[in-house]
Amino acid sequence: LVEGEMRASGVFHVSTIGHPPILSRDATPTHVNFFGGPLEPRDVMTLKQMEISRPSEAQRLVFSLSDVYLDDSSVLSRIDRLIGLCVERQCEPSALILMGNFHSSGGGQLSLSPSFLEEFKNGFTALRQILKKRRQFLDRTRVIFIPGPGDPGPMSTLFPRGPLPQSLTAGIADDLQNVILASNPCRLRHFSREIVIVRRNFLADMAGRSLGPSTQLCPHLSRLWKEETVLERVKREE
């Protein structure tokens, strides 16, 4: 919201810039679904009630893995081990989110070559076989695929981008239940919790559009954190 004066020259001179008052989540009108999706507000209220009445279901975990290189046999074996541990210990998560890139080369111009596309599809074929022998896992867990910035697909250089095409995923979503090919970004709802998953190098985008040197970006954006991933933990337990 701006306040100012429209001069005779046709230029609007701004004297004050303001913002609407900030509303807390509790004060936000409940009759509007700001998160989006097909649910009506009454459906969201039903989910909140289910979260209270079924706490064991609402507290199930959500696993999120990125840079899942399906052309790497060690990655496939660790995913198999991870799913196997979940089944053995009866702690199947509510969702397993797998984010690209799904090929170790990072895609780019290589994503147009026939050899790359063949390796890409072979990776999903191998993963499909792993999931098919773990159907007990798929009975209670949704497996969600989110494309990375280097994965192939129509208009893959645009953002937001659509799901991975079925032709490149070996028909994994058609062949198996509870497998979802999602867009990037992707909105997920787990009972009352609203989750947004985005796979993109925002730091590189901001550095490329900054007016000054990239070293002048906020320090907390320039730091890199190295965290132990789930797959690394599984490797250590083997």
Secondary structure, DSSP 4 states (H G I P E B T S, - for coil): -EEEEE-TTSPEEEEEE--PPP--TTTS-TTS-TT-SS--HHHHHHHHHHHHH-HHHHT--EEEE----TT-HHHHHHHHHHHHHHHHTT---SEEEEES--STT--GGGGGSHHHHHHHHHHHHHHHHHHHTTHHHHHH-EEEEE--TTS-STTTTSSSB-PPPGGGTTTHHHHSTTEEE--BSEEEEETTEEEEE----HHHHHHHH-SS-GGGS-HHHH-------HHHHHHHH-
